[in-house]
Amino acid sequence: MIAVSRLYLFVHWPTDVLAGVFIGVCGGIGSYFLIDYLYKRFGNNMKKNLK
């Protein structure tokens, strides 16, 4: 809804909004894989250290 409102109010160009969506999606996917890797690499050791 925020992206649509920015376009409606002529605050941003459509390419700005699409670039923001693209960067956001890529950042989310990258973060998912990074956290997944870190959990697989250090997850078991972290559980042992908490006990």
TAWOLIN-V750112 format. One record per residue. N is the residue number from 1. RES is the residue in one small letter. PHI is phi in radians with two decimals (* if undefined). D_CENTER is the distance of its C-alpha to the mean C-alpha in Angstrom with 2 decimals. Layout:
N:RES:PHI:D_CENTER, N:RES:PHI:D_CENTER
This chain:
1:m:*:17.75, 2:i:-1.15:16.76, 3:a:-1.09:16.31, 4:v:-1.16:19.69, 5:s:-1.16:21.33, 6:r:-1.12:20.44, 7:l:-1.22:22.06, 8:y:-1.12:24.95, 9:l:-1.52:25.77, 10:f:0.99:25.63, 11:v:-1.49:23.37, 12:h:-2.28:21.14, 13:w:-1.40:21.98, 14:p:-1.01:20.42, 15:t:-1.17:19.14, 16:d:-1.09:17.26, 17:v:-1.18:15.50, 18:l:-1.12:14.84, 19:a:-1.13:13.54, 20:g:-1.11:11.07, 21:v:-1.12:9.96, 22:f:-1.08:9.93, 23:i:-1.12:8.00, 24:g:-1.12:5.17, 25:v:-1.15:5.64, 26:c:-1.11:6.35, 27:g:-1.13:3.71, 28:g:-1.14:2.28, 29:i:-1.15:6.01, 30:g:-1.08:6.93, 31:s:-1.12:5.97, 32:y:-1.02:7.78, 33:f:-1.20:10.55, 34:l:-1.14:10.96, 35:i:-1.14:11.48, 36:d:-1.07:13.60, 37:y:-1.11:15.61, 38:l:-1.11:16.23, 39:y:-1.16:17.32, 40:k:-1.18:19.62, 41:r:-1.36:21.00, 42:f:-2.05:21.62, 43:g:-1.07:21.30, 44:n:-1.17:25.01, 45:n:-1.16:26.20, 46:m:-1.18:24.29, 47:k:-1.15:25.96, 48:k:-1.17:29.34, 49:n:-1.24:29.01, 50:l:-1.33:28.39, 51:k:-1.37:31.73
